[in-house]
Amino acid sequence: QVHIVESGGGLVQPGGSLRLSCAASGFAFSGFHMNWHRQAPGKDRELVARIFVNGQIIYADSVKGRFTISRDNAKNTVYLQMSNLKPEDTAVYYCQGLNQYNLRDEYWGQGTQVTVSS
């Protein structure tokens, strides 16, 4: 059975930092591209960062230089280190696994709320 569980969200002041974790089980983690998405109220879900199976990384322009995605295949976990947070980063953050050989084979977590406010 597949499980993807995000953690690490919370309330932080502007300029602060948070580290999100995404623990996965039930599928071949090392063979999946891992993504962080976010969805703010009233907005579409957007891709924040992706780490490919080969370690290549891409970021949304809005988070470049502030967010860092990483993965630990031994722990089946992907992380999102977020720094210099802004109010516009407020959203529910979702973790997604995407099969490198079949992009229609995907798994999602339930999300974790990040609120940036003074």
C-alpha distance (Angstrom), angle and dihedral (degrees) to the residues before:
residue distance angle dihedral
Q1 . . .
V2 3.78 . .
H3 3.77 120.2 .
I4 3.77 128.0 179.2
V5 3.79 114.9 177.7
E6 3.78 124.5 -177.9
S7 3.79 122.4 -159.1
G8 3.78 140.5 166.6
G9 3.77 101.0 68.1
G10 3.77 123.7 132.7
L11 3.78 146.6 116.4
V12 3.79 117.9 -45.0
Q13 3.78 134.6 168.2
P14 3.80 121.0 -113.5
G15 3.77 109.8 -81.4
G16 3.79 91.9 28.1
S17 3.78 131.1 118.5
L18 3.78 138.6 -124.4
R19 3.77 134.3 178.7
L20 3.77 118.3 -145.7
S21 3.78 121.6 -158.7
C22 3.77 129.4 -160.1
A23 3.79 116.7 -163.3
A24 3.79 115.4 -164.4
S25 3.78 133.6 -168.5
G26 3.78 139.3 164.3
F27 3.79 98.4 49.0
A28 3.82 138.8 63.3
F29 3.78 96.6 -84.0
S30 3.81 96.3 -175.1
G31 3.80 90.0 58.7
F32 3.79 94.5 54.4
H33 3.76 130.2 84.8
M34 3.79 106.5 -130.1
N35 3.77 123.4 -143.3
W36 3.76 139.8 -175.1
H37 3.77 116.5 -148.7
R38 3.78 130.3 176.7
Q39 3.76 136.9 -158.7
A40 3.77 123.7 -161.3
P41 3.82 121.4 -161.8
G42 3.78 110.7 -76.2
K43 3.79 93.4 6.1
D44 3.78 135.9 100.8
R45 3.78 120.9 -101.2
E46 3.80 110.8 -94.6
L47 3.78 134.6 -164.0
V48 3.79 110.7 -111.4
A49 3.79 102.3 177.2
R50 3.79 140.4 -13.4
I51 3.76 130.6 -160.9
F52 3.76 113.6 -164.5
V53 3.77 126.5 -145.0
N54 3.82 88.9 -103.6
G55 3.80 91.7 52.3
Q56 3.79 97.1 -103.6
I57 3.80 111.7 144.1
I58 3.77 135.2 -156.4
Y59 3.81 129.7 -174.8
A60 3.76 136.4 -165.7
D61 3.80 110.2 -105.9
S62 3.80 90.0 -118.2
V63 3.82 92.9 64.1
K64 3.81 103.0 33.7
G65 3.78 111.1 129.1
R66 3.81 92.4 15.4
F67 3.82 105.5 60.0
T68 3.80 128.8 53.3
I69 3.79 124.8 -166.4
S70 3.79 121.5 -159.9
R71 3.78 138.4 164.1
D72 3.78 136.9 -149.3
N73 3.78 108.9 -158.0
A74 3.80 91.4 -172.6
K75 3.79 89.3 61.1
N76 3.82 96.9 34.3
T77 3.79 87.4 -126.7
V78 3.77 136.0 130.4
Y79 3.79 123.5 -162.9
L80 3.77 137.2 -157.8
Q81 3.79 115.3 -159.2
M82 3.79 108.6 -162.5
S83 3.79 121.6 -166.8
N84 3.79 135.8 174.2
L85 3.78 88.6 23.2
K86 3.78 118.9 -159.5
P87 3.82 131.0 -157.9
E88 3.80 88.3 -109.5
D89 3.81 88.6 63.3
T90 3.80 88.4 69.2
A91 3.79 107.1 120.2
V92 3.77 145.5 106.7
Y93 3.80 107.0 -80.7
Y94 3.79 118.4 -145.7
C95 3.77 131.1 -165.7
Q96 3.80 119.4 -143.3
G97 3.78 132.4 -171.9
L98 3.81 116.9 -154.1
N99 3.81 121.8 -167.9
Q100 3.81 108.3 -122.9
Y101 3.83 90.9 -144.0
N102 3.80 98.3 42.0
L103 3.78 116.2 28.2
R104 3.79 90.3 -168.3
D105 3.81 88.5 65.6
E106 3.78 101.9 85.0
Y107 3.76 139.8 148.7
W108 3.79 130.2 -158.3
G109 3.76 135.8 -161.9
Q110 3.79 125.7 -137.5
G111 3.78 94.3 -107.4
T112 3.79 137.1 -118.9
Q113 3.79 125.4 -119.0
V114 3.79 119.8 -120.4
T115 3.79 116.8 -171.3
V116 3.79 121.4 -175.7
S117 3.77 110.9 -166.7
S118 3.77 141.7 131.0
